[in-house]
Amino acid sequence: MDIDIKIGTEGTFIPPFDRGIDTIKRIENSGYDSVWFADHLMGWIPESIWTPDIIEMSKIQNSPHDFYDVYSVMSVAAWNTKNIQLGTSVTETFRRHPAVLAQIFITLDHISKGRAILGIGTGEGENIIPYGIKWEKPVSRLEEAIKIIKLLWENEGKVSFDGKFWKLKNAVLSIKPYEEKKYPPIWIAAHGPKMCELAGRLGDGWIPSNFNPKTYKEKLDIIQNSAKKAGRNPEDITPGLWCNLIIDEDHNECDKLLESAYVKNYSLIQSNEYFEKFGISHPFGKDFYGLLDYIPTNYDRETMLEAFSKIPAKLCDESFLHGTPDEIISKIEDYAKAGLKHIVLYNITYNCDISKVKSSFGCVKKILQYFKG
């Protein structure tokens, strides 16, 4: 199948810092179109299970919560690359004022010479609630923030804004983009109907995670219809997708890795509604909403292992993109038929089995060679 699709990957730095610089250079040289960086204070894995017998990555990474400031990292990554796009996956508007985000990304736009992407969403409880920040109306808050960012970017001189969450009076942001009138694109991590509608009205790109092709097409239709109603050209919105990838030359090996503690831990981020598709409730209760309620530092080892025992393999099977290189290529082509233009492949294979670092990236290389030539 002859398709034009861009391929990105995950590039978050972990200590030591110099290793991250080497990695970002290698990513660009490998032929990726984009690299994406997590904006976290806390990781998704409880330190109570960050031990070699459960999570093998603990052998080489001291803590699951080792995160540098994302914008400092992106600045260094931009300075050490020439062509690859660099995006947040994703930031939110609870920890930073939208005017600050606007300034940060105009700065990154200049450092990268026009390669920065503002990936943004409603946020995750783990980065907000433990730090004393109030979680309140995330979708409305995001919409207001994007409007402020665009207002500051697109207007010369003083601007004012009378919002529910923020108010501006005679505010200025005079630095203009690196390329005239070409502001950093805003990609929205939209999943539900309200967020998809918002992405259609205000987004330059869409970066959800782990939808199957059928659901992806349904959500993209909402976004494109919303764009039309807002008087926008739907083709101006780049349909992207973030995929957690498990890959091996042997499909059976992928199935084994889906049973790992690393995979089951990430399944806890799913909603109870998702668990009910498989005839069970979320291990932490019917009212548990993973993205908001799962605060990893709250859970001891025993609680986590009990939760893992309640997660069926079928649930993991549908939550992660997995298979042989040929199978993954076929699945990406299915997404392309549904409208996908830019896929981000986060190889988590070696997080499940550290011995598969080299082999898994060898498999990913086959996908790059197929689509990029």
TORKOL-4160 file (C-alpha; in steps of 0.2 Angstrom, whole numbers, padded with zeros to 4 digits, m for minus):
373
<pt num="1" X="0000" Y="0000" Z="0000"/>
<pt num="2" X="0007" Y="0017" Z="m0005"/>
<pt num="3" X="0004" Y="0029" Z="0009"/>
<pt num="4" X="0012" Y="0045" Z="0015"/>
<pt num="5" X="0012" Y="0043" Z="0034"/>
<pt num="6" X="0024" Y="0052" Z="0046"/>
<pt num="7" X="0031" Y="0042" Z="0060"/>
<pt num="8" X="0036" Y="0048" Z="0077"/>
<pt num="9" X="0043" Y="0040" Z="0093"/>
<pt num="10" X="0045" Y="0044" Z="0112"/>
<pt num="11" X="0061" Y="0053" Z="0118"/>
<pt num="12" X="0059" Y="0057" Z="0136"/>
<pt num="13" X="0076" Y="0059" Z="0144"/>
<pt num="14" X="0080" Y="0048" Z="0159"/>
<pt num="15" X="0096" Y="0051" Z="0170"/>
<pt num="16" X="0110" Y="0053" Z="0166"/>
<pt num="17" X="0106" Y="0068" Z="0155"/>
<pt num="18" X="0120" Y="0065" Z="0143"/>
<pt num="19" X="0112" Y="0048" Z="0138"/>
<pt num="20" X="0096" Y="0058" Z="0132"/>
<pt num="21" X="0106" Y="0069" Z="0121"/>
<pt num="22" X="0114" Y="0053" Z="0113"/>
<pt num="23" X="0097" Y="0046" Z="0111"/>
<pt num="24" X="0089" Y="0061" Z="0103"/>
<pt num="25" X="0103" Y="0061" Z="0090"/>
<pt num="26" X="0101" Y="0043" Z="0086"/>
<pt num="27" X="0082" Y="0045" Z="0084"/>
<pt num="28" X="0084" Y="0059" Z="0071"/>
<pt num="29" X="0097" Y="0049" Z="0062"/>
<pt num="30" X="0086" Y="0034" Z="0062"/>
<pt num="31" X="0073" Y="0043" Z="0051"/>
<pt num="32" X="0059" Y="0047" Z="0062"/>
<pt num="33" X="0048" Y="0063" Z="0058"/>
<pt num="34" X="0045" Y="0068" Z="0076"/>
<pt num="35" X="0050" Y="0064" Z="0094"/>
<pt num="36" X="0038" Y="0067" Z="0109"/>
<pt num="37" X="0042" Y="0071" Z="0127"/>
<pt num="38" X="0031" Y="0067" Z="0143"/>
<pt num="39" X="0027" Y="0082" Z="0154"/>
<pt num="40" X="0027" Y="0073" Z="0171"/>
<pt num="41" X="0031" Y="0076" Z="0189"/>
<pt num="42" X="0026" Y="0058" Z="0193"/>
<pt num="43" X="0027" Y="0042" Z="0183"/>
<pt num="44" X="0013" Y="0030" Z="0181"/>
<pt num="45" X="0022" Y="0016" Z="0190"/>
<pt num="46" X="0021" Y="0015" Z="0209"/>
<pt num="47" X="0038" Y="0014" Z="0218"/>
<pt num="48" X="0032" Y="0000" Z="0228"/>
<pt num="49" X="0033" Y="m0012" Z="0213"/>
<pt num="50" X="0049" Y="m0004" Z="0206"/>
<pt num="51" X="0059" Y="m0019" Z="0210"/>
<pt num="52" X="0069" Y="m0031" Z="0198"/>
<pt num="53" X="0057" Y="m0045" Z="0201"/>
<pt num="54" X="0042" Y="m0036" Z="0195"/>
<pt num="55" X="0048" Y="m0022" Z="0184"/>
<pt num="56" X="0065" Y="m0026" Z="0176"/>
<pt num="57" X="0068" Y="m0008" Z="0170"/>
<pt num="58" X="0072" Y="m0004" Z="0189"/>
<pt num="59" X="0089" Y="m0012" Z="0186"/>
<pt num="60" X="0094" Y="0003" Z="0175"/>
<pt num="61" X="0083" Y="0017" Z="0181"/>
<pt num="62" X="0083" Y="0022" Z="0199"/>
<pt num="63" X="0065" Y="0028" Z="0201"/>
<pt num="64" X="0049" Y="0027" Z="0190"/>
<pt num="65" X="0047" Y="0046" Z="0194"/>
<pt num="66" X="0063" Y="0052" Z="0186"/>
<pt num="67" X="0057" Y="0066" Z="0175"/>
<pt num="68" X="0067" Y="0082" Z="0170"/>
<pt num="69" X="0058" Y="0098" Z="0166"/>
<pt num="70" X="0050" Y="0094" Z="0148"/>
<pt num="71" X="0054" Y="0111" Z="0141"/>
<pt num="72" X="0072" Y="0112" Z="0146"/>
<pt num="73" X="0074" Y="0094" Z="0138"/>
<pt num="74" X="0065" Y="0100" Z="0122"/>
<pt num="75" X="0077" Y="0115" Z="0121"/>
<pt num="76" X="0092" Y="0104" Z="0122"/>
<pt num="77" X="0085" Y="0091" Z="0110"/>
<pt num="78" X="0081" Y="0105" Z="0098"/>
<pt num="79" X="0098" Y="0112" Z="0099"/>
<pt num="80" X="0106" Y="0095" Z="0095"/>
<pt num="81" X="0095" Y="0091" Z="0080"/>
<pt num="82" X="0091" Y="0099" Z="0064"/>
<pt num="83" X="0075" Y="0092" Z="0055"/>
<pt num="84" X="0065" Y="0081" Z="0067"/>
<pt num="85" X="0049" Y="0089" Z="0075"/>
<pt num="86" X="0048" Y="0090" Z="0094"/>
<pt num="87" X="0032" Y="0089" Z="0103"/>
<pt num="88" X="0025" Y="0087" Z="0121"/>
<pt num="89" X="0014" Y="0072" Z="0124"/>
<pt num="90" X="0006" Y="0080" Z="0132"/>
<pt num="91" X="0006" Y="0095" Z="0143"/>
<pt num="92" X="m0009" Y="0103" Z="0152"/>
<pt num="93" X="m0016" Y="0120" Z="0159"/>
<pt num="94" X="m0016" Y="0117" Z="0178"/>
<pt num="95" X="0002" Y="0119" Z="0181"/>
<pt num="96" X="0006" Y="0133" Z="0169"/>
<pt num="97" X="m0003" Y="0149" Z="0165"/>
<pt num="98" X="m0008" Y="0149" Z="0146"/>
<pt num="99" X="0002" Y="0165" Z="0144"/>
<pt num="100" X="0018" Y="0156" Z="0150"/>
<pt num="101" X="0014" Y="0141" Z="0139"/>
<pt num="102" X="0013" Y="0154" Z="0124"/>
<pt num="103" X="0030" Y="0161" Z="0128"/>
<pt num="104" X="0038" Y="0144" Z="0131"/>
<pt num="105" X="0032" Y="0138" Z="0114"/>
<pt num="106" X="0037" Y="0154" Z="0105"/>
<pt num="107" X="0054" Y="0152" Z="0113"/>
<pt num="108" X="0055" Y="0133" Z="0108"/>
<pt num="109" X="0049" Y="0138" Z="0090"/>
<pt num="110" X="0065" Y="0149" Z="0089"/>
<pt num="111" X="0077" Y="0137" Z="0097"/>
<pt num="112" X="0071" Y="0123" Z="0085"/>
<pt num="113" X="0069" Y="0134" Z="0070"/>
<pt num="114" X="0050" Y="0130" Z="0068"/>
<pt num="115" X="0050" Y="0112" Z="0073"/>
<pt num="116" X="0040" Y="0113" Z="0090"/>
<pt num="117" X="0023" Y="0106" Z="0092"/>
<pt num="118" X="0012" Y="0110" Z="0107"/>
<pt num="119" X="0004" Y="0094" Z="0112"/>
<pt num="120" X="m0009" Y="0098" Z="0125"/>
<pt num="121" X="m0024" Y="0089" Z="0134"/>
<pt num="122" X="m0034" Y="0090" Z="0150"/>
<pt num="123" X="m0021" Y="0083" Z="0161"/>
<pt num="124" X="m0019" Y="0068" Z="0173"/>
<pt num="125" X="m0023" Y="0067" Z="0191"/>
<pt num="126" X="m0005" Y="0061" Z="0196"/>
<pt num="127" X="0003" Y="0077" Z="0191"/>
<pt num="128" X="m0010" Y="0089" Z="0198"/>
<pt num="129" X="m0019" Y="0082" Z="0214"/>
<pt num="130" X="m0003" Y="0077" Z="0224"/>
<pt num="131" X="0004" Y="0094" Z="0222"/>
<pt num="132" X="m0011" Y="0103" Z="0230"/>
<pt num="133" X="m0018" Y="0109" Z="0213"/>
<pt num="134" X="m0037" Y="0109" Z="0212"/>
<pt num="135" X="m0044" Y="0099" Z="0198"/>
<pt num="136" X="m0058" Y="0109" Z="0190"/>
<pt num="137" X="m0068" Y="0109" Z="0174"/>
<pt num="138" X="m0053" Y="0102" Z="0163"/>
<pt num="139" X="m0061" Y="0103" Z="0146"/>
<pt num="140" X="m0068" Y="0121" Z="0148"/>
<pt num="141" X="m0051" Y="0126" Z="0156"/>
<pt num="142" X="m0042" Y="0119" Z="0141"/>
<pt num="143" X="m0053" Y="0128" Z="0129"/>
<pt num="144" X="m0050" Y="0145" Z="0137"/>
<pt num="145" X="m0031" Y="0142" Z="0138"/>
<pt num="146" X="m0030" Y="0138" Z="0119"/>
<pt num="147" X="m0040" Y="0154" Z="0115"/>
<pt num="148" X="m0028" Y="0164" Z="0126"/>
<pt num="149" X="m0012" Y="0156" Z="0118"/>
<pt num="150" X="m0019" Y="0160" Z="0101"/>
<pt num="151" X="m0024" Y="0177" Z="0106"/>
<pt num="152" X="m0007" Y="0182" Z="0112"/>
<pt num="153" X="0002" Y="0174" Z="0097"/>
<pt num="154" X="m0009" Y="0181" Z="0084"/>
<pt num="155" X="m0011" Y="0199" Z="0090"/>
<pt num="156" X="0002" Y="0213" Z="0090"/>
<pt num="157" X="0001" Y="0225" Z="0104"/>
<pt num="158" X="m0010" Y="0224" Z="0120"/>
<pt num="159" X="m0023" Y="0211" Z="0122"/>
<pt num="160" X="m0037" Y="0208" Z="0135"/>
<pt num="161" X="m0047" Y="0193" Z="0139"/>
<pt num="162" X="m0061" Y="0191" Z="0151"/>
<pt num="163" X="m0063" Y="0172" Z="0155"/>
<pt num="164" X="m0069" Y="0161" Z="0169"/>
<pt num="165" X="m0052" Y="0154" Z="0173"/>
<pt num="166" X="m0040" Y="0168" Z="0168"/>
<pt num="167" X="m0042" Y="0187" Z="0164"/>
<pt num="168" X="m0030" Y="0197" Z="0154"/>
<pt num="169" X="m0029" Y="0216" Z="0154"/>
<pt num="170" X="m0017" Y="0225" Z="0142"/>
<pt num="171" X="m0006" Y="0209" Z="0141"/>
<pt num="172" X="0008" Y="0208" Z="0128"/>
<pt num="173" X="0018" Y="0194" Z="0120"/>
<pt num="174" X="0028" Y="0203" Z="0107"/>
<pt num="175" X="0040" Y="0189" Z="0101"/>
<pt num="176" X="0034" Y="0183" Z="0084"/>
<pt num="177" X="0036" Y="0165" Z="0077"/>
<pt num="178" X="0053" Y="0160" Z="0069"/>
<pt num="179" X="0044" Y="0159" Z="0052"/>
<pt num="180" X="0032" Y="0174" Z="0049"/>
<pt num="181" X="0014" Y="0170" Z="0053"/>
<pt num="182" X="0018" Y="0151" Z="0056"/>
<pt num="183" X="0015" Y="0148" Z="0074"/>
<pt num="184" X="0018" Y="0131" Z="0083"/>
<pt num="185" X="0004" Y="0119" Z="0079"/>
<pt num="186" X="m0007" Y="0114" Z="0093"/>
<pt num="187" X="m0011" Y="0096" Z="0094"/>
<pt num="188" X="m0025" Y="0091" Z="0106"/>
<pt num="189" X="m0026" Y="0074" Z="0115"/>
<pt num="190" X="m0045" Y="0072" Z="0113"/>
<pt num="191" X="m0054" Y="0056" Z="0116"/>
<pt num="192" X="m0072" Y="0060" Z="0122"/>
<pt num="193" X="m0085" Y="0069" Z="0111"/>
<pt num="194" X="m0083" Y="0086" Z="0120"/>
<pt num="195" X="m0064" Y="0085" Z="0117"/>
<pt num="196" X="m0065" Y="0079" Z="0099"/>
<pt num="197" X="m0077" Y="0094" Z="0096"/>
<pt num="198" X="m0065" Y="0106" Z="0104"/>
<pt num="199" X="m0051" Y="0098" Z="0093"/>
<pt num="200" X="m0061" Y="0102" Z="0077"/>
<pt num="201" X="m0064" Y="0120" Z="0082"/>
<pt num="202" X="m0046" Y="0124" Z="0089"/>
<pt num="203" X="m0034" Y="0111" Z="0085"/>
<pt num="204" X="m0020" Y="0110" Z="0072"/>
<pt num="205" X="m0018" Y="0092" Z="0075"/>
<pt num="206" X="m0026" Y="0077" Z="0085"/>
<pt num="207" X="m0015" Y="0065" Z="0096"/>
<pt num="208" X="m0026" Y="0052" Z="0105"/>
<pt num="209" X="m0019" Y="0036" Z="0112"/>
<pt num="210" X="m0023" Y="0018" Z="0108"/>
<pt num="211" X="m0039" Y="0018" Z="0098"/>
<pt num="212" X="m0043" Y="0004" Z="0087"/>
<pt num="213" X="m0046" Y="0009" Z="0068"/>
<pt num="214" X="m0065" Y="0008" Z="0069"/>
<pt num="215" X="m0066" Y="0020" Z="0084"/>
<pt num="216" X="m0052" Y="0031" Z="0077"/>
<pt num="217" X="m0062" Y="0034" Z="0061"/>
<pt num="218" X="m0078" Y="0038" Z="0072"/>
<pt num="219" X="m0069" Y="0050" Z="0082"/>
<pt num="220" X="m0060" Y="0058" Z="0067"/>
<pt num="221" X="m0077" Y="0061" Z="0059"/>
<pt num="222" X="m0083" Y="0071" Z="0075"/>
<pt num="223" X="m0067" Y="0082" Z="0074"/>
<pt num="224" X="m0069" Y="0085" Z="0055"/>
<pt num="225" X="m0087" Y="0089" Z="0056"/>
<pt num="226" X="m0084" Y="0101" Z="0071"/>
<pt num="227" X="m0071" Y="0109" Z="0060"/>
<pt num="228" X="m0083" Y="0112" Z="0046"/>
<pt num="229" X="m0096" Y="0119" Z="0057"/>
<pt num="230" X="m0083" Y="0131" Z="0064"/>
<pt num="231" X="m0079" Y="0137" Z="0046"/>
<pt num="232" X="m0062" Y="0128" Z="0045"/>
<pt num="233" X="m0055" Y="0116" Z="0033"/>
<pt num="234" X="m0054" Y="0099" Z="0041"/>
<pt num="235" X="m0038" Y="0095" Z="0030"/>
<pt num="236" X="m0029" Y="0108" Z="0041"/>
<pt num="237" X="m0030" Y="0097" Z="0056"/>
<pt num="238" X="m0017" Y="0083" Z="0056"/>
<pt num="239" X="m0024" Y="0066" Z="0062"/>
<pt num="240" X="m0011" Y="0058" Z="0073"/>
<pt num="241" X="m0011" Y="0043" Z="0085"/>
<pt num="242" X="0000" Y="0038" Z="0100"/>
<pt num="243" X="0002" Y="0020" Z="0102"/>
<pt num="244" X="0011" Y="0010" Z="0115"/>
<pt num="245" X="0020" Y="m0004" Z="0105"/>
<pt num="246" X="0025" Y="m0021" Z="0109"/>
<pt num="247" X="0034" Y="m0029" Z="0095"/>
<pt num="248" X="0044" Y="m0046" Z="0092"/>
<pt num="249" X="0047" Y="m0057" Z="0077"/>
<pt num="250" X="0037" Y="m0070" Z="0086"/>
<pt num="251" X="0019" Y="m0065" Z="0090"/>
<pt num="252" X="0018" Y="m0078" Z="0104"/>
<pt num="253" X="0031" Y="m0068" Z="0113"/>
<pt num="254" X="0021" Y="m0052" Z="0112"/>
<pt num="255" X="0006" Y="m0061" Z="0120"/>
<pt num="256" X="0018" Y="m0066" Z="0134"/>
<pt num="257" X="0023" Y="m0048" Z="0137"/>
<pt num="258" X="0005" Y="m0043" Z="0138"/>
<pt num="259" X="0004" Y="m0053" Z="0154"/>
<pt num="260" X="0018" Y="m0043" Z="0162"/>
<pt num="261" X="0016" Y="m0031" Z="0177"/>
<pt num="262" X="0022" Y="m0016" Z="0166"/>
<pt num="263" X="0007" Y="m0019" Z="0154"/>
<pt num="264" X="m0006" Y="m0023" Z="0168"/>
<pt num="265" X="0000" Y="m0007" Z="0177"/>
<pt num="266" X="m0004" Y="0004" Z="0162"/>
<pt num="267" X="m0021" Y="m0005" Z="0160"/>
<pt num="268" X="m0026" Y="0003" Z="0177"/>
<pt num="269" X="m0027" Y="0020" Z="0168"/>
<pt num="270" X="m0042" Y="0014" Z="0159"/>
<pt num="271" X="m0059" Y="0019" Z="0165"/>
<pt num="272" X="m0072" Y="0007" Z="0173"/>
<pt num="273" X="m0082" Y="0008" Z="0157"/>
<pt num="274" X="m0068" Y="0000" Z="0147"/>
<pt num="275" X="m0066" Y="m0014" Z="0160"/>
<pt num="276" X="m0084" Y="m0017" Z="0159"/>
<pt num="277" X="m0082" Y="m0022" Z="0141"/>
<pt num="278" X="m0074" Y="m0037" Z="0147"/>
<pt num="279" X="m0087" Y="m0041" Z="0160"/>
<pt num="280" X="m0077" Y="m0035" Z="0175"/>
<pt num="281" X="m0076" Y="m0019" Z="0186"/>
<pt num="282" X="m0060" Y="m0009" Z="0187"/>
<pt num="283" X="m0049" Y="m0017" Z="0201"/>
<pt num="284" X="m0050" Y="m0001" Z="0211"/>
<pt num="285" X="m0069" Y="0001" Z="0210"/>
<pt num="286" X="m0084" Y="0005" Z="0198"/>
<pt num="287" X="m0082" Y="0024" Z="0202"/>
<pt num="288" X="m0063" Y="0024" Z="0198"/>
<pt num="289" X="m0057" Y="0035" Z="0184"/>
<pt num="290" X="m0040" Y="0030" Z="0180"/>
<pt num="291" X="m0033" Y="0046" Z="0172"/>
<pt num="292" X="m0039" Y="0056" Z="0187"/>
<pt num="293" X="m0039" Y="0044" Z="0201"/>
<pt num="294" X="m0024" Y="0033" Z="0199"/>
<pt num="295" X="m0010" Y="0042" Z="0209"/>
<pt num="296" X="0004" Y="0028" Z="0209"/>
<pt num="297" X="0012" Y="0034" Z="0225"/>
<pt num="298" X="m0004" Y="0030" Z="0235"/>
<pt num="299" X="m0002" Y="0011" Z="0232"/>
<pt num="300" X="0008" Y="m0002" Z="0241"/>
<pt num="301" X="0015" Y="m0018" Z="0234"/>
<pt num="302" X="0001" Y="m0030" Z="0240"/>
<pt num="303" X="m0013" Y="m0019" Z="0233"/>
<pt num="304" X="m0004" Y="m0018" Z="0216"/>
<pt num="305" X="m0001" Y="m0036" Z="0214"/>
<pt num="306" X="m0019" Y="m0040" Z="0219"/>
<pt num="307" X="m0025" Y="m0028" Z="0206"/>
<pt num="308" X="m0015" Y="m0036" Z="0192"/>
<pt num="309" X="m0022" Y="m0053" Z="0196"/>
<pt num="310" X="m0039" Y="m0046" Z="0191"/>
<pt num="311" X="m0034" Y="m0039" Z="0174"/>
<pt num="312" X="m0038" Y="m0052" Z="0160"/>
<pt num="313" X="m0026" Y="m0055" Z="0145"/>
<pt num="314" X="m0040" Y="m0050" Z="0133"/>
<pt num="315" X="m0041" Y="m0032" Z="0140"/>
<pt num="316" X="m0022" Y="m0030" Z="0138"/>
<pt num="317" X="m0023" Y="m0037" Z="0121"/>
<pt num="318" X="m0035" Y="m0023" Z="0115"/>
<pt num="319" X="m0026" Y="m0009" Z="0124"/>
<pt num="320" X="m0009" Y="m0011" Z="0116"/>
<pt num="321" X="m0003" Y="m0011" Z="0098"/>
<pt num="322" X="0007" Y="m0027" Z="0097"/>
<pt num="323" X="0013" Y="m0040" Z="0085"/>
<pt num="324" X="0027" Y="m0044" Z="0072"/>
<pt num="325" X="0033" Y="m0031" Z="0061"/>
<pt num="326" X="0022" Y="m0036" Z="0047"/>
<pt num="327" X="0007" Y="m0037" Z="0058"/>
<pt num="328" X="0011" Y="m0019" Z="0064"/>
<pt num="329" X="0013" Y="m0013" Z="0047"/>
<pt num="330" X="m0004" Y="m0020" Z="0042"/>
<pt num="331" X="m0012" Y="m0012" Z="0057"/>
<pt num="332" X="m0004" Y="0005" Z="0053"/>
<pt num="333" X="m0011" Y="0003" Z="0035"/>
<pt num="334" X="m0028" Y="0000" Z="0043"/>
<pt num="335" X="m0026" Y="0016" Z="0053"/>
<pt num="336" X="m0021" Y="0026" Z="0037"/>
<pt num="337" X="m0037" Y="0020" Z="0028"/>
<pt num="338" X="m0046" Y="0027" Z="0043"/>
<pt num="339" X="m0038" Y="0044" Z="0040"/>
<pt num="340" X="m0022" Y="0043" Z="0050"/>
<pt num="341" X="m0007" Y="0054" Z="0044"/>
<pt num="342" X="0005" Y="0054" Z="0059"/>
<pt num="343" X="0008" Y="0039" Z="0071"/>
<pt num="344" X="0019" Y="0040" Z="0086"/>
<pt num="345" X="0026" Y="0023" Z="0091"/>
<pt num="346" X="0032" Y="0021" Z="0109"/>
<pt num="347" X="0041" Y="0005" Z="0110"/>
<pt num="348" X="0038" Y="m0002" Z="0127"/>
<pt num="349" X="0043" Y="m0020" Z="0123"/>
<pt num="350" X="0060" Y="m0019" Z="0133"/>
<pt num="351" X="0050" Y="m0012" Z="0148"/>
<pt num="352" X="0042" Y="m0028" Z="0149"/>
<pt num="353" X="0057" Y="m0039" Z="0145"/>
<pt num="354" X="0074" Y="m0029" Z="0146"/>
<pt num="355" X="0083" Y="m0043" Z="0136"/>
<pt num="356" X="0073" Y="m0037" Z="0121"/>
<pt num="357" X="0080" Y="m0020" Z="0119"/>
<pt num="358" X="0090" Y="m0023" Z="0104"/>
<pt num="359" X="0078" Y="m0035" Z="0095"/>
<pt num="360" X="0063" Y="m0024" Z="0098"/>
<pt num="361" X="0071" Y="m0009" Z="0090"/>
<pt num="362" X="0077" Y="m0020" Z="0076"/>
<pt num="363" X="0059" Y="m0024" Z="0073"/>
<pt num="364" X="0054" Y="m0006" Z="0074"/>
<pt num="365" X="0067" Y="m0002" Z="0061"/>
<pt num="366" X="0058" Y="m0013" Z="0049"/>
<pt num="367" X="0043" Y="m0003" Z="0050"/>
<pt num="368" X="0052" Y="0013" Z="0047"/>
<pt num="369" X="0061" Y="0006" Z="0032"/>
<pt num="370" X="0044" Y="0000" Z="0025"/>
<pt num="371" X="0035" Y="0017" Z="0027"/>
<pt num="372" X="0050" Y="0029" Z="0025"/>
<pt num="373" X="0061" Y="0019" Z="0012"/>
